[in-house]
Amino acid sequence: MITIIGNTVSPYVRKVLVILGMKGLDFEIDPITPFYGNDDFAKISPVRRIPVLIDGDAVVNDSSVIAQYLEEKYPAPSILPATPEARAQARWLEEFADSRLGDAFVWKGFGAVVVAPAVFGTPRDIDAFKRHLESDVADICDYLESLTPAAGYLTGAFGLADISVAVMFSAMRYARWTPDPARWPKLVAWLARAEAHPAMSGPREWSDALIKTHPKDQRAKAKEIGLKVTERSYFTATPRRGPMTVIG
Ligand SMILES: N[C@@H](CCC(=O)N[C@@H](CS)C(=O)NCC(=O)O)C(=O)O
């Protein structure tokens, strides 16, 4: 049985969960919130980040490395397009999502407006968030609009690129921002198509349930909504910062 360490609210965790769903792979989960990992967590995640995947003897860090591992170990159905050109574009969009959207949507958006105030008590700077929406966030949406097809998905069939980019938008939804359909019509239409894909709905529902739940109650909530929860947990009740933490 595959084990996932990490909370469904994290877009990086959700990317992995959608891929597991697409490939029909069963998993159990230890839904720890970032920052709430205990001492042992650092042994399996040296930068104290989620997700971590454990599959037999394999302990795999980083959502992109995990995605690649799953694709190699469980190749069917593939999450990558057929041609080298389209595969390169899918990998680029995954990288763009992980780094650029990760920075702008997860850290400077959701992290600054939702996580840092809730976890570290950092004051919410709404004016800075508004400036951020008109600079970094708008630039990202302009770029995505320029390459989004009028129909279908980002690199052909629904796959890695769509998953990696779409999950990031829910981080901003939690910061109460969604892209304007009048300004970015193709992007918004693609996002609706991507989110309607059957593999996306479970992880999204799990995330929407856990975001409303206090970290200490999230294991119980995860069980209640039907997730298989691990017996062992890396959870600690006191939040701590990882070596690469950039918020708060
Ligand atoms: N590049 C990593 C990024 C993962 C990541 O940033 N995870 C966040 C949660 S959304 C985290 O664990 N943050 C805790 C920290 O930075 O201390 C991946 O793709 O898995």
The ligand as a Gaussian input file, in Angstrom:
#p B3LYP/6-31G(d) Opt

LIG

0 1
 N        8.774000      21.515000      -4.425000
 C        7.975000      20.906000      -3.395000
 C        7.181000      21.971000      -2.676000
 C        6.326000      21.392000      -1.552000
 C        5.838000      22.474000      -0.590000
 O        6.206000      23.650000      -0.699000
 N        4.998000      22.066000       0.369000
 C        4.533000      22.990000       1.375000
 C        3.039000      22.802000       1.611000
 S        2.056000      23.437000       0.299000
 C        5.234000      22.728000       2.691000
 O        5.359000      21.594000       3.105000
 N        5.703000      23.799000       3.369000
 C        6.328000      23.725000       4.664000
 C        7.575000      24.584000       4.754000
 O        7.975000      25.183000       3.751000
 O        8.157000      24.624000       5.844000
 C        7.054000      19.855000      -4.044000
 O        6.793000      19.944000      -5.245000
 O        6.652000      18.915000      -3.333000

